Amino acid sequence: MPVKKKGINKKLIVAIILVAIIAIAAAAIVFTHQKSSSSPSKSKLVGVQVGDTFTYSVTGSCSNPVPNTDYPGFYELNETQYYKVAVTGIEGPSVMLTTDWVFKNGTDIQQQQTIDLSNGALTDQYGFAFLYPTNLKVNNLIYPINNTVPVNETLPQPYASGNRESDYYHVSTTQYYANDPTQSTQRTLYDEVYFDQQTGMLTSFSEIQVYNNPQLELEVIYSLTSSNVWKV
């Protein structure tokens, strides 16, 4: 269960964290009928180790002022000091994580998450979702079971400690406002995800949200800033 500290509004935090996991939901919608090639062996799914940590910056930008009542939590993205993910346990294909979202005003939110790397199942649908099986190649499914999203590309990423192979996938989907029977009110999501091939951990996430009524464009970015696994 999340641990709330120093009076942070729980609904606000949920709204913020929902932004982080939207790429997974979008991916499932877009590639429902797409088939891909082979996936890695179940015995070689986990690339992280207990004690590994990954720290991210979180930012948001918009094309024009956003009414906070309509887009709760968006402006708080830029109040993030850091977002840290730590590996706390491994049982078979399941990886246990602790996340700590720290804000500039000193408040923070801590959560527990378990991700089953055999199928992408999460114990907390509002928690961190961007950990994938190790050593995926182009056209491999990002999760071997119950998912049809493939890796689109593998490419080297430069870091202070040297290049590391990175996997990449992108998805897009259009969602309609349920209370508009004409389906003329919609938003389109464009997601790009990079993750380290060896560990399977997220290195960069970018989502552009395009709304047509009113016209508005939002962008959310997560970027890896440090890790104890390699020098960023």
Beta strands, then each sheet from edge to edge (+ up, - down):
strand 1: 3-4
strand 2: 53-62
strand 3: 80-91
strand 4: 94-103
strand 5: 108-116
strand 6: 121-122
strand 7: 153-157
strand 8: 164-176
strand 9: 186-196
strand 10: 202-212
strand 11: 215-227
sheet 1: 1+ 5- 4+ 3- 2+ 11- 10+ 9- 8+ 7-
sheet 2: 1+ 5- 6+
end
